[in-house]
């Protein structure tokens, strides 16, 4: 996937009134945060931003062209209108080449587990992990092949191959995927046993069956 490039402009005025004026011009007020705590007020073309960042994740580094200078940054937060769904504000965080960073990377499971083909149910409770690495080593996402996962087997964070230069921050014992037998199958024998017990034991106060002679 080619790197997303966004054109930005500096904005001197701030405040809600100015933000509304910017949006009426088809642009989005935004802030670019630097690693040292600095920040720059900018605005972005609304249509360009919506089209180009549609499928990116928190670990996607975009290129920001700001009046003659180029920055690499993460799109950390987008605020949307509750009623209309359009983007109201964007926060971007600058990444510095050669300096390690911490961020979350999404997990994508690939393949149909062997245990599912045998009647089991796949559960995937974890969808992202936190890692630390240089920007050049940061994976946009991590694909995990689960096709060999059998019933009663699980895959943990520590089992993931992160690649050279990427250090795991998340707890390695967290479960990424597991295959279990269907609950209804496990519950069926118990239900049958309960029904048999109900037939064998007479209800309280009921007269015992007469003995045959």
C-alpha positions in Angstrom: 0.0 0.0 0.0 1.5 3.4 -1.0 1.9 6.0 1.6 -1.0 8.4 2.1 -0.1 12.0 1.4 -2.1 14.9 2.8 -1.8 18.6 2.0 -2.3 20.9 5.0 -2.4 24.7 5.7 -1.4 26.6 8.8 -4.3 28.4 10.5 -3.6 31.4 12.8 -7.1 31.8 14.3 -8.6 29.3 16.8 -11.9 28.9 18.6 -15.2 27.4 17.7 -16.3 30.3 15.5 -13.2 30.0 13.3 -13.6 26.2 13.2 -17.1 26.6 11.8 -15.8 29.0 9.1 -13.2 26.5 8.2 -15.7 23.7 7.8 -18.0 25.9 5.7 -15.0 26.2 3.3 -14.9 22.4 2.9 -11.9 22.0 5.2 -11.3 20.3 8.6 -9.6 22.0 11.5 -6.7 19.9 12.9 -3.7 19.9 15.2 -0.3 18.4 14.5 1.4 17.5 17.8 5.2 17.2 18.0 7.2 14.8 20.0 8.4 17.5 22.3 5.0 18.7 23.3 4.7 21.4 20.7 1.6 21.7 18.5 0.7 23.4 15.2 -2.9 24.4 14.3 -3.6 23.4 10.7 -6.5 22.6 8.5 -7.1 19.9 5.8 -9.2 19.4 2.7 -12.3 17.5 4.0 -12.9 15.5 0.8 -9.2 14.6 0.3 -8.9 13.5 4.0 -12.1 11.4 4.0 -11.1 9.6 0.7 -7.4 8.9 1.6 -7.7 7.8 5.2 -10.7 5.6 4.8 -8.9 2.3 5.4 -5.9 3.3 7.5 -5.3 2.3 11.1 -3.5 3.9 14.1 -0.3 2.3 13.0 -0.4 3.8 9.5 2.1 6.6 8.9 0.9 9.3 6.6 2.9 12.1 4.9 1.8 15.6 5.7 2.8 18.4 3.4 2.6 21.7 5.3 3.6 24.8 3.3 6.9 23.7 2.0 7.7 21.2 4.8 7.0 17.5 5.0 6.1 15.6 8.2 5.4 12.0 8.9 2.6 11.4 11.4 -0.2 9.2 12.7 -3.8 10.1 12.5 -4.6 9.6 16.2 -8.1 10.8 16.6 -11.0 12.0 14.4 -14.0 13.7 15.9 -17.3 13.3 14.0 -20.7 14.9 14.1 -23.2 12.6 15.9 -26.1 13.6 13.7 -24.4 13.9 10.3 -21.3 11.7 10.6 -18.9 14.3 9.0 -15.5 14.8 10.4 -15.2 17.9 12.7 -11.6 17.8 13.9 -8.4 15.7 13.5 -5.5 15.1 15.8 -2.2 14.0 14.2 1.0 13.0 16.0 4.4 13.6 14.4 6.8 10.7 14.1 10.6 11.3 14.1 12.8 9.2 11.9 15.3 7.2 13.8 13.4 7.5 17.1 11.6 4.5 18.6 7.8 4.9 19.1 5.0 3.0 20.8 1.7 2.4 19.1 -1.0 -0.2 18.6 -1.1 -2.5 15.5 -4.2 -4.2 14.4 -4.3 -8.0 14.1 -5.9 -9.8 11.1 -6.6 -13.5 11.3 -6.1 -15.4 8.0 -7.4 -18.9 7.2 -10.1 -21.3 8.2 -9.1 -23.2 11.4 -9.0 -27.0 11.3 -11.0 -27.0 14.5 -13.8 -25.0 12.9 -14.0 -27.5 10.0 -14.5 -30.2 12.7 -17.4 -28.4 14.2 -15.7 -26.0 16.7 -16.3 -22.3 17.2 -13.6 -19.7 16.6 -13.2 -16.9 19.2 -10.9 -13.9 18.7 -11.0 -11.7 21.8 -8.0 -9.5 20.9 -7.9 -7.2 17.8 -4.7 -5.2 18.4 -1.4 -5.2 20.3 1.0 -2.6 21.5 4.5 -2.6 20.1 7.7 -0.5 20.1 10.0 0.0 17.2 11.5 2.5 14.8 9.1 4.1 12.3 10.8 2.2 9.4 10.1 -1.2 11.1 6.4 -0.5 12.0 4.0 -2.9 10.4 0.8 -1.4 9.2 -1.0 -4.6 10.4 -0.1 -8.1 11.5 -1.5 -11.1 9.6 -1.8 -14.3 11.6 -2.4 -17.7 9.9 -4.8 -19.7 12.1 -5.6 -22.4 9.5 -3.8 -25.1 11.6 -5.6 -24.2 14.9 -7.5 -27.3 16.2 -10.3 -27.7 18.7 -9.2 -26.8 22.3 -6.1 -25.1 20.9 -5.4 -21.4 21.4 -2.9 -18.8 20.0 -1.4 -16.2 22.3 0.3 -12.9 21.8 3.7 -14.4 22.5 3.2 -16.8 19.6 3.1 -13.9 17.0 6.1 -13.4 14.8 6.6 -9.6 15.0 9.5 -9.3 12.7 13.0 -7.9 13.3 13.2 -4.6 15.2 9.7 -4.8 16.7 9.4 -5.3 20.5 6.2 -6.5 22.1 4.7 -4.2 24.8 1.4 -6.0 25.3 1.0 -9.0 27.7 2.2 -12.0 25.9 -0.3 -14.3 27.7 -3.3 -12.6 26.1 -5.3 -14.9 23.8 -5.5 -13.9 20.2 -7.6 -16.8 18.9 -9.0 -20.1 20.2 -11.3 -22.8 18.9 -13.9 -24.4 21.3 -16.6 -27.0 20.9 -20.1 -25.5 20.3 -21.8 -24.8 23.6 -25.0 -26.4 22.5 -23.2 -29.7 21.9 -21.6 -29.6 25.3 -24.9 -28.7 27.0 -26.9 -31.5 25.3 -25.6 -34.4 27.4 -26.2 -32.4 30.6 -29.7 -31.6 29.5 -30.4 -35.3 28.7 -29.0 -36.4 32.1 -31.3 -33.8 33.9 -34.3 -35.1 32.0 -33.6 -38.7 32.9 -33.1 -37.7 36.6 -36.5 -36.0 36.5 -38.2 -39.1 35.3 -36.4 -41.4 37.7 -37.2 -39.3 40.9 -40.9 -38.7 41.7 -42.0 -35.2 42.6 -42.2 -34.2 46.2 -45.5 -35.5 47.8 -46.3 -37.9 45.0 -47.3 -41.4 46.0 -44.8 -44.1 45.1 -45.8 -46.4 42.2 -47.7 -49.6 43.3 -45.7 -52.8 43.2 -46.8 -55.3 40.6 -48.0 -58.6 42.0 
